[in-house]
Amino acid sequence: MLTGEPFIPETITVHLGTPDSDSPNVTVGFASYIKNVASSEIYPTWNENALRANIYVIVTFALNRIYTEWYRSRGYDFDITATTQFDQKFINGREYFENISYLVDELFNDYVRRQGRVEPLFTSFCNGTTTTCSGLSQWGTVSLAERGYTPYEILQYYYGENIDIVKNAPVRTAMPSYPGIELVNGAFGNDVKFVQIWLNRISRNFPAIPKIPAADGIFDTATEDAVRKFQQIFGLEESGKVNAATWYRITYIYTSVKRLAELDSEGLRLEEIQPQFSEDLRIGMQSIEVSMLQYYLAVIGAYYEAVIPVEITGYFGEQTERSVKSFQRVFGLPQTGVVNRATRNDLYRAYQGIVESVPPQYTYVALYPNTVLREGANGESVKIIQQYLTYISRSYPNIPAVSDTGYFGPLTKQSVTAFQRQFGIDPSGIVGAVTWDRIAGVYSDLRYGFDKRPYQNPGYTIK
């Protein structure tokens, strides 16, 4: 399922047959698609109010198919079919009626939704003569319009009074919802948050899937357990990781249990699709996310000669923009200086490659393991951070020493939280890139007499 609030796609891909037929696909502009369907489904001689009501319905139906990824989440490579058996009538290459074309130009970025809900309503419809349905009757709209009903009143007549018409929705390029990179334990961001929300809702219908207590965008052990159980129930490889197959299966089941592609949809609330993290980072922003970005750039800049190093300040200034552009140039991305999803993914991959390939002798202190550490985590990275905190506690008595057991329990969380308070970091008790970097920096200062964090040690470069 696409994340965020709905938008109007620039194009739509139509399968010219039933879903499983070997018919070809065509990709056309979205407005052109609506003109085609409207010219194929309704008559240009109808009252204008009836035409407008039907165009709203045609637009909204198509947007529902795209927003829920109704076909793509099932493995198809198209958004909608051209047959009324499954969707709405599309005749490839047909001409449009002039008055319908004018109306579509006005209305193609307006759609219907339930009040208090986000997703485009599944506006089922039929002709009302040879076929009937629980949604709109196309011929019925004609008689209502002749009786003086407005387009909105016609829609209310068929879909209920609790609907809104969203006007002038933004137009942008539609991208598949899968983030393009596997989500694993330790990942963080909006994509993780959405998976957590989806799995928690699915678990109401499939109680064997454990609830994720904190749907906060951090892929922790509880999230991994829920993913693994979901994979077990639905016949996927039980890896505990969210790859493309698992992502689209989750979105398919979520759409099904929420009935988002049904007229009686449970609906989506804004909080279910509201991003927790900034989607794009750009010049002028100041946040913990910018600090995380700068950490990645600082490390990558130490090992890739062509990537400009950057200081970790939390402010996205000109230096950070230049660094981002240099990274984008090296990795073949558009040099916008804006950190979007594609740039984030390549930053993550580049950093992960450094973590996995740089020999330990080239670092004075350990690199951030690219895994968020929180209560319940265990492993070598936890042990390292425990050792650093214990060393730091000799100089900062208010930061408790902790045994290097490799298990992140309440005492480790207490020590991490105390460190964060001491050094002006949000006292979450969670060790992400920024907290790891600061702990490593303080440890380096105290042990070596100055900061020898790895990104300041240019003994190993990648050309």
C-alpha positions in Angstrom: 0.0 0.0 0.0 1.3 3.5 -0.8 2.2 5.4 2.3 1.3 9.0 3.1 -1.7 11.0 1.9 -3.1 10.2 -1.6 -1.9 12.1 -4.6 -2.7 12.1 -8.3 -0.2 10.0 -10.3 1.3 11.4 -13.5 0.6 8.1 -15.3 -1.3 4.8 -14.8 -0.5 1.4 -16.2 -3.5 -0.5 -17.7 -3.7 -4.2 -18.5 -5.7 -4.6 -21.6 -7.5 -7.7 -20.5 -8.4 -9.8 -17.4 -5.7 -9.9 -14.7 -4.2 -13.3 -15.7 -4.5 -12.9 -19.4 -1.4 -12.4 -21.6 -2.8 -9.1 -22.9 -0.3 -6.2 -23.1 0.0 -3.3 -20.7 -0.2 0.4 -21.7 1.0 3.3 -19.6 -0.9 6.5 -20.2 -1.3 9.9 -18.5 -3.7 9.7 -15.7 -6.0 12.5 -17.0 -6.0 10.8 -20.4 -7.0 7.5 -18.8 -9.9 9.2 -17.1 -11.0 10.8 -20.3 -10.9 7.4 -22.0 -12.9 5.6 -19.3 -15.4 8.4 -19.0 -15.9 8.5 -22.8 -16.3 4.7 -22.7 -18.6 4.4 -19.7 -21.0 7.4 -19.9 -22.8 9.5 -22.5 -21.8 13.0 -23.4 -25.5 14.0 -23.8 -26.2 13.5 -20.1 -26.9 16.4 -17.8 -23.6 18.0 -16.7 -24.2 17.3 -13.0 -24.5 13.6 -13.9 -21.3 13.7 -15.9 -19.5 15.4 -13.1 -20.7 12.9 -10.5 -19.6 10.0 -12.7 -16.2 11.5 -13.4 -15.6 11.9 -9.6 -16.5 8.2 -9.3 -14.2 7.1 -12.1 -11.2 9.1 -10.8 -11.7 7.8 -7.2 -12.1 4.2 -8.3 -8.8 4.4 -10.2 -7.0 6.1 -7.3 -8.2 3.4 -4.9 -6.7 0.8 -7.1 -3.4 2.7 -7.2 -3.3 3.7 -3.5 -4.0 0.2 -2.2 -1.7 -1.3 -4.8 -4.5 -3.7 -5.4 -2.8 -5.5 -8.3 0.9 -4.7 -7.6 0.7 -6.2 -4.1 -0.4 -9.4 -5.8 2.6 -9.5 -8.1 1.1 -7.9 -11.2 3.0 -5.2 -13.1 0.0 -2.9 -13.7 -2.3 -0.7 -11.7 -5.7 -1.6 -13.2 -7.4 -3.6 -15.9 -9.4 -2.4 -18.9 -12.3 -4.7 -18.3 -15.6 -4.0 -16.4 -15.5 -7.5 -15.1 -12.8 -6.3 -12.6 -12.5 -2.6 -13.0 -13.8 0.0 -15.5 -13.9 0.2 -19.3 -10.8 1.4 -21.1 -10.5 1.2 -24.9 -7.0 1.7 -25.9 -6.6 4.4 -28.6 -10.1 5.7 -28.6 -11.1 9.3 -29.1 -12.7 11.4 -26.3 -15.9 13.3 -26.3 -15.1 17.0 -26.3 -17.3 18.1 -23.3 -16.2 15.1 -21.2 -12.5 16.0 -22.0 -13.1 19.6 -20.7 -14.7 18.3 -17.5 -11.9 15.8 -16.9 -9.3 18.6 -17.2 -11.1 20.3 -14.4 -11.9 17.3 -12.2 -9.1 14.7 -12.7 -7.4 15.7 -9.4 -10.5 15.6 -7.2 -11.6 12.5 -5.5 -14.1 11.1 -2.9 -13.3 9.9 0.6 -15.2 9.2 3.8 -15.1 12.0 6.3 -12.3 11.4 8.8 -10.6 8.9 6.5 -7.7 9.2 4.2 -7.8 6.7 1.3 -9.9 7.3 -1.8 -13.2 5.6 -1.4 -13.8 2.4 -3.3 -16.5 3.9 -5.5 -18.2 0.8 -6.9 -20.6 1.5 -9.7 -22.7 -0.2 -12.4 -24.9 1.0 -15.3 -28.1 0.5 -13.3 -29.9 -1.2 -16.1 -28.4 -4.5 -17.2 -26.4 -4.7 -14.0 -27.1 -3.4 -10.5 -24.8 -3.1 -7.5 -24.6 -1.5 -4.0 -22.8 1.5 -5.4 -23.6 4.2 -7.9 -26.1 3.6 -10.8 -24.8 5.5 -13.8 -28.2 5.8 -15.4 -29.6 6.7 -12.0 -27.4 9.7 -11.8 -29.2 11.0 -14.9 -32.6 11.0 -13.3 -31.2 12.6 -10.1 -29.5 15.3 -12.1 -32.7 16.0 -13.9 -34.4 16.4 -10.6 -31.9 19.1 -9.7 -29.4 17.2 -7.6 -25.9 18.6 -7.5 -22.9 16.3 -8.2 -22.2 16.1 -4.5 -25.8 15.3 -3.6 -25.8 12.6 -6.2 -22.7 11.1 -4.6 -24.3 11.3 -1.2 -27.4 9.6 -2.5 -25.3 6.5 -3.4 -22.4 6.5 -0.9 -24.0 8.2 2.1 -23.8 11.7 3.6 -20.5 11.2 5.3 -18.3 11.8 2.3 -16.0 14.6 1.2 -14.7 15.7 -2.1 -10.9 16.4 -1.9 -10.1 19.2 -4.3 -6.9 19.8 -6.3 -4.9 16.9 -4.9 -1.2 17.2 -5.8 0.2 15.5 -8.9 3.4 13.6 -8.6 5.2 10.5 -10.0 3.9 7.3 -8.5 6.6 5.1 -7.1 6.2 1.5 -5.8 5.7 1.6 -2.0 8.5 -1.0 -1.3 11.4 1.1 0.0 13.9 -0.6 -2.3 16.0 -1.9 0.5 15.4 -4.9 2.9 14.2 -3.8 6.4 16.1 -5.7 9.1 16.5 -5.6 12.9 18.0 -2.2 13.6 16.6 -0.4 10.7 14.6 2.7 11.4 12.4 5.2 9.6 8.9 5.7 8.2 8.8 2.4 6.3 9.5 0.5 9.5 6.7 2.4 11.3 4.2 1.6 8.6 5.1 -2.1 8.7 4.6 -2.0 12.5 1.2 -0.4 12.2 0.1 -2.8 9.5 1.2 -5.9 11.4 -0.5 -4.7 14.6 -3.8 -4.3 12.6 -3.4 -7.6 10.9 -2.8 -9.3 14.3 -6.4 -8.5 15.2 -7.5 -10.9 12.5 -4.6 -13.3 13.0 -3.9 -13.3 16.8 -0.9 -15.6 16.5 1.0 -12.6 15.2 2.4 -10.9 18.4 1.7 -7.2 18.9 4.5 -4.8 18.5 4.4 -2.7 21.7 6.2 0.4 20.3 5.3 1.2 16.7 7.9 3.9 16.7 9.8 3.3 13.4 12.6 1.3 15.1 12.9 -2.3 13.9 13.5 -4.1 17.1 13.2 -7.7 18.3 9.5 -7.5 18.8 9.1 -6.3 15.2 11.3 -9.1 14.0 9.2 -11.7 15.9 6.0 -10.3 14.4 7.4 -10.4 10.9 8.7 -13.9 11.3 5.3 -15.1 12.5 3.5 -13.3 9.6 5.9 -15.1 7.2 5.2 -18.4 8.8 1.4 -18.0 8.6 1.5 -16.8 5.0 4.0 -19.3 3.6 7.0 -16.9 3.1 10.6 -17.6 4.0 10.8 -17.1 7.8 13.7 -14.7 7.8 12.3 -12.0 10.1 13.3 -9.5 7.4 11.0 -7.4 5.3 12.0 -7.9 1.6 9.9 -7.0 -1.4 7.8 -10.3 -1.2 7.1 -9.8 2.5 6.3 -6.1 2.1 3.8 -6.6 -0.6 2.2 -9.6 1.2 1.8 -7.5 4.3 0.2 -4.6 2.3 -2.1 -7.1 0.6 -3.3 -8.6 3.8 -3.6 -5.2 5.5 -5.7 -3.9 2.6 -7.9 -7.1 2.9 -8.5 -6.9 6.6 -9.2 -3.2 6.4 -11.5 -3.8 3.4 -9.9 -0.7 1.7 -10.9 -1.9 -1.7 -14.6 -2.4 -0.6 -17.4 0.1 -0.4 -17.8 -0.7 3.3 -14.1 0.0 4.1 -12.9 0.3 7.6 -11.0 3.3 6.4 -7.6 4.8 7.2 -7.1 7.4 9.8 -4.5 10.2 9.3 -2.4 8.9 12.2 -2.0 5.5 10.4 -0.2 7.1 7.4 1.4 10.1 9.0 5.2 9.9 8.6 7.2 9.9 11.9 10.4 11.0 10.3 11.0 13.7 7.7 10.6 12.2 4.2 13.3 14.5 2.6 16.1 16.3 4.3 17.3 19.6 2.8 19.2 22.8 3.5 17.9 24.8 6.4 16.6 21.9 8.4 17.8 21.1 12.0 17.0 17.8 13.7 18.3 14.6 15.1 17.8 13.1 11.6 20.2 15.7 10.1 22.7 14.6 12.7 22.3 11.0 11.7 22.7 12.0 8.0 25.9 13.9 8.9 27.3 10.9 10.8 26.8 8.6 7.7 28.4 11.3 5.5 31.3 11.8 7.9 32.2 8.1 7.9 31.6 7.6 4.2 33.7 10.8 3.5 36.6 9.2 5.4 36.7 6.1 3.1 35.6 7.6 -0.2 38.0 10.3 -1.4 35.4 11.9 -3.6 32.8 12.4 -0.9 33.2 15.6 1.0 33.4 15.1 4.8 31.0 17.0 7.0 30.8 18.0 10.7 28.0 16.6 12.9 26.1 19.7 14.0 22.4 18.7 13.5 22.0 21.7 11.1 21.7 21.1 7.4 23.8 24.0 6.0 25.8 24.6 2.9 28.6 22.2 4.0 26.1 19.4 4.3 24.5 20.2 1.0 27.9 20.1 -0.7 28.6 16.8 1.0 25.3 15.3 -0.1 25.8 16.4 -3.7 29.3 14.9 -3.7 27.8 11.6 -2.4 25.1 11.7 -5.1 27.7 12.3 -7.8 29.8 9.3 -6.7 26.7 7.0 -6.6 25.1 8.2 -9.8 22.1 10.0 -8.3 20.7 13.3 -9.3 22.8 16.0 -7.7 20.0 17.8 -5.9 21.5 18.2 -2.5 18.2 16.9 -1.1 18.2 13.6 0.8 15.2 11.6 -0.5 14.5 7.9 -0.3 16.9 6.9 -3.1 19.7 8.8 -1.5 18.9 7.4 2.0 19.0 3.9 0.6 22.4 4.4 -1.1 23.8 6.1 2.0 22.7 3.0 4.0 24.2 0.6 1.5 27.5 2.5 1.3 27.8 2.8 5.1 26.9 -0.9 5.6 29.6 -1.8 3.1 32.2 0.1 5.1 31.1 -1.5 8.3 31.5 -4.9 6.8 34.7 -4.4 4.9 37.0 -2.0 6.8 39.5 -4.0 8.8 39.4 -3.4 12.6 43.0 -2.2 12.7 41.9 0.9 10.8 39.6 2.2 13.5 40.5 3.4 17.0 36.9 2.9 18.2 34.2 0.8 16.7 31.9 2.1 13.9 28.2 2.3 14.6 27.0 -1.2 13.7 24.1 0.2 11.6 21.7 -1.5 14.1 19.7 0.5 16.6 20.3 -0.8 20.1 17.5 -0.7 22.7 16.4 -2.7 25.7 16.2 -6.4 24.9 19.0 -6.3 22.3 22.1 -8.5 22.6 25.3 -9.1 20.9 28.9 -7.8 20.4 27.7 -4.3 19.7 25.9 -4.1 23.0 29.1 -5.4 24.7 31.2 -2.7 23.1 28.9 0.1 24.1 28.8 -1.3 27.7 32.6 -1.2 27.8 32.7 2.4 26.5 30.1 3.5 29.1 32.0 1.9 31.9 35.2 3.6 30.9 33.4 6.9 30.6 31.9 6.4 34.1 35.3 6.8 35.7 35.3 10.5 34.7 31.5 11.0 34.9 30.3 9.4 38.1 26.6 10.2 37.3 26.9 7.8 34.4 26.6 4.3 35.9 29.1 1.6 35.0 27.6 -1.5 33.5 28.8 -5.1 33.1 29.8 -6.0 29.6 27.4 -8.9 29.3 26.3 -8.2 25.7 22.7 -8.0 26.9 20.9 -4.6 26.8 18.9 -4.7 30.0 17.5 -2.1 32.3 20.9 -1.2 33.8 22.4 -0.6 30.4 19.4 1.6 29.4 19.9 3.6 32.7 23.5 4.2 31.8 22.7 5.2 28.2 20.0 7.6 29.4 22.4 9.1 32.0 25.0 9.6 29.2 22.4 11.2 26.9 21.3 13.7 29.6 24.9 14.5 30.4 25.7 15.4 26.8 22.5 17.0 25.7 20.9 14.2 23.7 17.3 13.2 23.9 17.3 10.8 26.9 15.5 7.9 25.1 17.7 5.1 26.4 18.2 4.0 22.7 21.5 3.9 21.0 21.2 5.0 17.4 23.9 6.5 15.2 24.1 9.9 17.0 24.3 8.4 20.5 26.8 5.8 19.4 29.0 8.5 17.8 28.9 10.7 20.9 29.7 7.8 23.2 32.6 6.7 20.9 33.8 10.3 20.8 33.8 10.8 24.6 35.5 7.4 25.1 38.1 8.4 22.5 38.8 11.7 24.2 39.2 10.1 27.6 41.3 7.1 26.5 43.5 8.6 23.8 43.6 12.3 24.9 41.7 13.5 21.8 39.0 12.4 19.4 40.0 9.5 17.3 36.7 8.4 16.0 37.0 6.3 12.8 35.9 8.9 10.4 38.8 11.1 11.4 41.3 8.3 10.7 42.0 8.4 6.9 44.2 5.2 6.9 41.9 3.3 4.7 40.1 4.7 1.6 37.8 3.4 -1.1 38.5 4.8 -4.5 
